Every structure is written in structure tokens, then in C-alpha cells.
Amino acid sequence: MNDEKYIRYLRYELNYSVHTVLSYSKDLSQFAQFLGVESLEPKRVAVGDVRAWIFSLSKAGMAVRTVRRKVQSLRAYFRYLQKEGVVDANPVDDIPMAKVPHPLPVFVREKSMDEVLDEDYDHSDFVAVRNRLIVEMLYETGIRRAELITLEDVNVDSRAGELKVLGKRNKERIVPFGPRLGSLVEVYRTLRKRLSPETDRFFVTEKGRAVYPTLVYNVVTGALSSVTESKRSPHVLRHSFASAMLNHGAGINSVKELLGHESLAATQVYTHITYRELKQNYKHAHPRALKKGG
């Protein structure tokens, strides 16, 4: 079998990027090198050879994600050979893929968020009010940074306490918020009107233009810098929103709808956060948990 034919197939028939094709080619070369041959002889490759290669990669300390990618490259190669009638079976099909560990989302504890949002600021200064509103809205509604930036003024109803958000895949959803945030919205609108009487976007700069990703990121990192040394991005406030909602008894399906997740699986990761928080609270509060063994 000519490996070059397979590489051309990836590049010109499947239209894979040059980078992806190079990765596939390199993976096949590494497997051939492991077997001690210059060119792969597909019919002679057995399941044991693949297992031994995976073991050697893992033993060398290669990341699980990288090992998975290399195995997927090999599996795709043999599926192509099956399609071409070169081999009858795929020696990679019966090999289970190692699971990639997913770190829990970073979030800020409620007490720390209270410190941030209870901190005094100049209520007559447009930038100060806008920046506080950005942080408070992200935390109280759980919307994404992109959703906040593209938020239309007409879709922020302070009286009803609702946002109409345009999420991923242009899917709209309604997100409620409390009276405190509603009051801050009105203060912001009053100050904004002096700078930019007519605007479609809700959040704007001092020059009346729509806010941009870097501005929002810097506002959030600046606000959180006093309460956490870990990750301080706008998405951390989204994680913090979900954690706080679940900690206070919100149903997971309700949180899913508020976050605009397509599937429940994306929301379930937050239950691990709340369980970890619950476990820590138990260890520090329950009298039996405080007793030492013996």
C-alpha cells in the first residue's frame, strides 16, 4: 500500500488542512518507526502491535489527549484501507480509547463575589457604572461574553427584569434578573444617554461605540483581581452563576435553559462543583466530621 495515496486522499478528497494532513502523516511514520520498518505493511499489523504502541506512548509520558489523536489517526488509516479492499479487518477498532480528563470549571465563591459587588464606586461616572454593570450582569444572568457584547438595548427590560439574548446558532432565550440589577440598568441608561443619545447596542464605550471582547475581559479581570489569583475571565462569572444557582436549589434543567446549553451533559459538570462545595462545607461544619479517628 502506498501511504502517499492516502495522504492525497486526506488532502484533496476530504479537504483536510495542511496541518491536519501533516499530523496524520507524522502519526503513521511514528507507528512504522515503532514497528521497526520504513513503510507500513498493513496486512501484517496486528491488534497486539497497536496495543504495544499505545503502551509505549503512555509510558513515555505522552498526554492522554495526544495518544487519543494518534490512535484515531491510525484507525482512520485502516478504515480507508478497508474501503480500498487492502485489508479485511481494522486492528484498531476493538481497542478502547482512554478518556480525556475534564478539569472542573473555575468559579468564584459567593462570599468573594459579594465582596466584589458590594464594593463602593462612583455612581455618577459612566465608565464606573458601566463596568460594575458588566460584572454584575455576567454574574447574575450567566450570559456569555459574546452575548453581552451583542446585547441590543431594546432587549433589556428593566421593569420586567428580563434580557432577550441571542445565543449560539442564533437561538434566542429569555433570561430573568432581579430588581437590584434593574435599578443599575436605569442608572447606566441615564448616563449613557448623555454620551450617546441614540444607540442600538446596550453596552457602549465612552465614544458611543459597541464594547469589544478585550474591554469586557479587562473589566472582569480587574474586578476579580482582589478576590482570586486563579483564572479571572468573563466565563468564570458564567461558571460562578451556575454554581450559585445549583447551590441554592435551582433545578439542573432550569440552569440548562438559563445558560442556553444544547444538552444537559454540558450543564451536569456544574453538579460536580456543587458537590465538591457541599463536601467541603460538611467537613468544616459537621461535628462528627471534625472528630479524628482512633
N, C-alpha and C positions, 0 to 999 in steps of 0.2 A: 504493500500500500504506500502510495506517495503522499507524505504528510503535507506537501505543498498544495496538493489539490484540495485538501481540507481547509487549509488557510485561505485559499482563494474563495472557497465556498462561504466561509465566515465573512470575508471582506466584501465580496461583490454580490452574493445571493442573499445573505442575511443582513447585509449592510451594517455590520458591526463597525465601531470606530477603530481607528488605527491602534489606539491604546489598548482596547479590549482584545483585539486580534494578537497583539504582541504578548499580552498576558497569557492567552491560551497557548500560544506557540512556546513560550518560556516554560509553562507548566508541563507540556508534553516532553520537552527536551530534558527537564529535570527528572521526570519519571524514567525516561530512557537511560539517562546517566545513572540513576539508582539501580537499574537492572543490568548496567554494565554493557550496554550496546550503543552503537552510534545512531541507529534508527530503529524505531519500534517495530516489532514483529507481532501485530495484533493477535493472530491466531495462537500465539504461544503464551500470551498473557493470561495468568490465572488469578482467581479471587485472592489467593494467598499472597501473590505479588503486590496487589493493591493494598491489602491489609498491612503488609510489611512496610510499604512506603509511608502509609499514614502513621504507623507506629514510629518510624524514624523521624518524620517531621515533628511529631508531638514531643518526642524525646529530645529533639534539638531545641525545644522551647518555642516553637512557632505558635503564634496566636491561633486560637480556635477558628476565628473568622477567616484567616488566611488558609488554613488547612481545608476548611469547607470549600473555599473558592477553587482550590487546586483539584479537589476531588470532583467538584462539579464540572470543571474543565475536562477531566478525564472521562466522566460519564457522558458528557455531550459528544466527545470524540467517538466513543464506542457506539453511541446511538446512531451517529452518522454512518459509521461502518456497517451497522446492521441494515440501515436503509439502503446502502450501496450493495449489500449482499456479500460483503467481505468477511464478516463473522456472523455466526448464528446466535450467539449469546453475548450479553453485556456483563463482563466480570465485576462491574461497579454497581449494578442495580441492587444487589442484595446487601450492600454494605450500608448500615445506618449512618446518618450524618450526625456528628456531635452538635449539641445545642449551643448556640451562642449565648453567653450570659448577658442579661439585660440589666444594667445598673438602675436602681430606683431613681425616679426623678428627684432633683434637688428642690427643696422648698424652704420657705422661711416660716418659723413658728409664729403662731398667732400673737403671742406676747411681744415678739420683736416687731411684727407688723403694726401693732398698736402704738409702739414707741415711734415708729416712722410717721404714722398718720396723725398722731396726737401732737407732733412737734409744731411749734408756732411758726408762722410765716406771714409775710406782708400781704394782707387781703386786698390792698389797693394796687398791687403790682401785677401787671398782666402775665409776665413770664413766671412769677412765683405761683400765681393761681393756676395757670395752665399746667405747669409741671406737677403740682400737687394733684390736680385732676387726672392727669395721665396715670400717675401711680395708683391713685385710689380707684379709678375706673378699671384698670387692668386687674387689680386685686379683688374688687367687689363683683365684677362680672365674668372674669375668666376669659375674656376675648383675647384673640391673638394680636400680636403687634400689627400685622398687615391689616387686620380688620379694624383696628383702632385708627390707623393712618387713613384708610379709605372711608371712614365713617362720615356719612352725609349729615349735615345739620338738621335737615328735615326729619331724619330718622332717630333723633334723640328727643324723647318726650319726657320732660322733667316732671310734668303733672301726673302722668300715668305711671312714671317710673319704669320706662321701657326703652330698650335700644332695638332697632331693627338692623341686624348685622348681615352683611354679605360675606359668607364664609367660603370655604374651598368648593371648587366646582360650581361656583355661582349659586350656592344654596343659601337661601335666606332663613334666618331664625330670629325669634324674639327673645331677648334676654332682659329679665327684670332687674331693678336696682332699688335701693332704699331712699328715704327722704333726705338723709344727710347728703348723699351724692347728688340728689336732685337740687338741693339748695346751692351746692358748689357749682353745678352746671349753670344756674342762673347768674351767679356772681361772675363766672367766666364769660358768659354771653354778653353781659353788660360791658365788661372791659374790652372784649373783642370788638364790639360794635364801634368803639371809639377809633380803633385802628383800621378795621376793615368792615365798613357798613354792610356790604353785600358779599357773601361767600357761600359756596355750596358745601365745602368741607367743614367739618365741625372743628377739628384741631388745626390751627394755623400758627405760622411764625409771627414775629413782630411786624414783618412786612406784608402780612396777609396771605402768604403762600402756604400751601399744604405742608404739614410737618413731614419729615422724612425718617427712614429707619435709623440712621445714626443718631439723630436728635433724640428719638424716643429711647434708644439704648442708653445713651449717656445720661438722660434724665433718671432712668431707673437705677443704673449702677451708682449714680451719685446719691440717690435717696437711700439705697440699701447698704452703702459702704460703712455706715456706722453700726450696723447690726449683724453683719455677716461677712466673713472673709472668703466664703466659697463662691460659687457661681452666682452672678447678680444680673442676669439677663431678664428682659420682659417675660420670657417664657417661664421663668422661675415664679413669677407672680401668678401665672396661669396654674402652675402646679400647686402653689400655695392656696389658691382659691378652691381647687378640687379637694385638697386635703382638709381644709377648714369645713367645707360643706359636708363631707362624709363624717368627719369627727363630731359634727353637731346633728347627725341623724338623717341627713338627706339620703334618699334612695339612689342607688347607683344608676338606675335608668334616667332619673331626673338630671343627675350630674352629666350623664352622657349627652342628653339633649341640650343642656346649657352650654357645654363645651363644643357642640357641633361635631361630635365624633360619628363616623360612619358605622362603626361596630362597637359592641360592648367590650370587646377584648382590649381596645385602646384605653378604655376607662378603668378597667379592672386593675391596672397597675397601681392605681391610687389606693386601692384597698390594702395593698402591701405596706404603703406608707402609714395609713391609719392604724394598721395592726401593730406596726413597729412602735408607733407613738403610744398606743394603748399598752403595749408590753412594758415600755419604759415607765409609764405612769404607774402601772401595777407594782413594778419593782421598787419604786420610790415611795409608794403610799400604803400598800397593804401590810399590816403588822406581821403577818406570817412570812411574807416575802423578805422582810428585813432581818428575820432571825437567821443566824448562822447554823450550819449543820453540825451534827455531833451529839 
